[in-house]
Amino acid sequence: MRDESGAIATLTVLLLPALIGLSVLGTEYGASLSRKAEEQRNADLAAYAAALSYNVTQSQTSLKPAAERIALLNGRKASEVNANLITSPRGNGNNAVSAVMDVAQKLYLAPMLGIDHSIPIRAAAIAEVGGKAEACIQALSGSGSQSGVTLSGGAKINAPKCGVASNASVSVPCGTSLTAVTVTYNTSAPSQPCSGISSPTGAAKISKTQTTDLLKSQTGVTTATARISTLKSLASPSAPPPVANRDIEFPYWADPSFTSKLTAMGCTGTMSGATWTVGCTGSNFSFGKIKVGGSLVVKLIEDSPASSVWKIASIENSGTLSFGKGAFQFGKVNCYFGTFSICNTSGTLSFAGPSSFQLSGGFYGNGGSTAIFGTGAGNSFNFGTSSNGYAIYMEGGANIKFAEAGSNAFSMVGNVVTAAGGCADLGVAAQHDISGYLNAAGGVTLGAGVYTIDGYAAFGASYGGNVTCDGASVGIKGSGVTLVLSGKTTAPGNCSGTAFCIAAGYSSVVLTAPSAGTTAKLAIIGPTSSSVSGGASLDQGASGASVSGALYFPNGAFTMSGGASIGSGSGQCLQIVASRVTLGGGTAAASTCVGGTGGSGGTTVVLVQ
């Protein structure tokens, strides 16, 4: 038998280079496939990032820098990626961003076979922009023949980065304009005889679709409105027990019988000019009625520590009356048209702080008077109800100021009324609870915090406007504020039928929602019960309004008229969700403040290839 092993060995030697070459090519090919998949991921990320950037800036110059950042983060060169704005391949008219990765895959073994040292690898992706822009203006009602969003009188809506959505139609007559990324309707097509609807980049994207309430299940909304039910359990604080022979009415001269009475009460009193200075021993002070006449100045235990306890039947003041610190408890006294704990008829009444205040019958301030409750931080306020339902009632030109409460109580068991010509500063408190309505006029400063109001909030319903307070013109001023309204009662006068209203000559309105916390970016939360239809109105007086935050009135209309303009401040957002939105003049510069939980919201950028 012939030996053929030599031939086989020779054949093996001849085939070995080819086998090695095939193995090399297989290895290099596998590495290239892996690199191709890697670059496809990079292209996807680059397209998505560039599309997000464009969606915010609406500028094509932002595309390549955004894509380059993704390339650099993944170890690639900026020169290896490119991004361009194109029309979406889905044929819906939306913009899209195309990103391309062009890289060279280095070959390590293949060059031994005479092949190039690298091969090109290209990966491309497309991300669609703005196909589902979240609505920053929503009109939820689809009933009746009225448009959901209605403009007139030269009104403008400027929403360059979000959408306008209506469950009815949209009316944009000649002389008005609406600019938004998208406009949706759900009954008849929008009316725009002069082509007043546009998008920031040109032709408007208008479509028919239903819009659902973006804020209905938002945590800040549900948490804030749940607190309204707790206001029903608020009760006026108790009056201190009556005491005998402790009424003090300060005389206009150094009456010995009066100083003797003070001595019997454990106090001393001296008079210099028109000023009485009173000191008492201990830290528990009990008085009957305290009465101070006009032109008198009374300094009552001004050095008392914060641990002091004051029990006072009532105060009637028309002079200048000042107290030290402590825990104050008041009864009631007849005062003009009702019974109140404190009747400040004129002059100035002030309390040092930190102090706590329990007024069983509320506070009355007559025209021209001033009241200052506390100083510094850590005060607390619990004002009960007068005989006619008021926690605070101020006449024209009266002033009131609250110091900071922080996390302590700010509780008003009754209606709060301030008047034209006066200044009201409601102080900082985490929670301002008002078991009644807030009807304000004059200069109003809302200290930071949440205002839960079991009724309406109206500013200038019958009269009012800016007032000089502490040397500056003040209309309505509130930073870090959320108003939560039950709408159980609605406003009178110029604000008739509304749950929230600004009217009557205010030349400056600054209302800014909190930037953090449960109610972040929520400025005003209107009635959420379907049985309450009180809406919101910015009337002809609110010409200088600067409102930042979401305005939520799911069952009531939002109306702006007569030149009021809102949302145009630097860094502000303005989101309006209401049953209907009607603008009869002015400009609403809208943008999304609070993200929704579904419905009209969703992703504004999506990969399509």
Steps between C-alpha positions, in 0.01 A plus 500: 500500500647835395579763772318836419577684822749722328238618252255581779766694686581692187130581444466614859795731462352641181154557655618632836548865389153500350350358819685755709381777270139387527533485877648850505224634279236333717645653813526846347147473355357405838675795662360729230146375560541566872633849426210564260249420778689724741499792258130449435436552870715813487306628199169435679620694804638783289175537303291496816722750683511736201122478461449580869730800464311623195168451676616740772692756294316479166842573346681281246834626630442297816488166315867423437629610845244272667598206278871569553457485878358150466791396276759633744328335797528166319866537410449620145627810322272798443589481132355148478137611549269731311138608556252675273137610509278313254132429443378195687493188280163410653330750270318696774674830430694503826865594522761235569872485568730267307827400670778310322807335655791460254792310655792288384541151644869416529605158365783324678544164318350562158787724379722190502284379213545825309169654615464867607582588859142616572146485366230772520196442721192718473196501731199731468193577711201736478310653793170677440443835672179647636261231396335506844579840650349520847226760525567805718151639435209257532128567463333190639130562431364353180134579560294769330575701188751738660868467408729361764774753425374842387703810417375853433601864532854454370581221746806284447602156620871435468588136575818434297600179679167332579151439370150644528226239540122537500223245536280744309617726220754783485407853390775734378333794320678765298722722713586220743767233484585161644853358476557145624687184406169318457132596511234234557121513504225243542184648343505732198826611341658821632369831368786720375376723215831689488723193553580605855619155612865419445788299643841643595651353183227592254183314411282393789459133591125469556330170571175364640541308824358491850696661781489363853570686822879499547490610865206301638718235663808714556627443855524869587140558395352203684699568818415870506127457436471226763586759766182697426286244682705550819402868518145405593627373834677824591347671803547839660737491798353533845481835676694538826292476818359836619691685770371763746645845555758472223354728232748779424423819308809715474440861607644806326678609819692331780190412701607364846193279522600335173856432616360362825286260300806387306683445828216282628539290184873449566605761244659842491413789272674825423399780266733731311330746270234299318679166555408238758761232579368199689692209651366197687662230710498132404427353159124440518301814427123520534301805391138589443419755231795713390406839354740759358377837372628707211835686540607270786804274473495187717794263540365192674761262647719535189775291663282191551665173387353273233399256778258755648128424506258785433126471563310808388124548487523738202681800352357834386777716358508838331848602618837327478505176699794258506545165676795275574521133400296205615198279450197729462139396559210740442127511570250729320371857506226693319660681209309698238279247319595184691696345785875449448793411724696808398345828390776714350313820423804712407866537587746211521483169683811280508624181663860384525593148400525218474152483648186292465155653457160351580215738425165348588313766302726617218653839424353835388711783356337835431614741230851636550597252773801267498544162669823300515479144632840370607855547379763260373425131442315230691173686565158334481154637426156362581226754436144400578172631363336831586127517561450568128733238357834677462844392617638830368305806390686811384351835401642732232858607566557249783826303510583157641823303505578146615849381587632165382327188630711239321359157579280638780130570464350771284131431550215738421160364607286738301512736204799727439429848360753774430409838352616753243768745600656265754783248507460136601802270546389147584847371584687179426344171612522147366120483513263797509156361587198725443163349585310755295572730208782748433371834367792739470559850370789741528859379514513129581817302574449125515783344699642178361304181561176324412172690549211256546181704475153355552335748267629748244801732469427839344725802468320826422154351458334837559784749530868510578836507328862577572602664828835629624610252767835547679604751235419287194192468283334165569211345312496125555832341584565137582811290443500126570121500532229244418132593538259209548132594471187301577271748322231428759417869470569718197614860478270804476521824301739520205601141573147364515475122481873428507709297741809708423514854366736794459334826395442866572811693414795290613803621303737235632428137577780255574391150592760223483448135588746314725805359323516192723279297731168322454338792317803593290403698187132507606384862535122470537289187545132573451197292596540135401149389594284457191214673684699825536551706185673814629775602259779757483506852360775753435308817427585832340675620812767228503709672233840418643447140603798269528370155587726195498364152560208279409145636526261207545122546472369171357133593545514876454591740222819704486443852368749777433394837365581864446876492453600264779815310405655208684789256488752714312761538774850358468517136609125478555257231397126536448270202468121538483261209543135608512160401368529783247770759429391844380739785430343836421826690468859492617753223466536160666855368462445132575739214576476171684546531879385162632525176304183301453425136566376415153237605252622800307852459627758239421843498344576792272789312333485144367742285298341400171797341314 
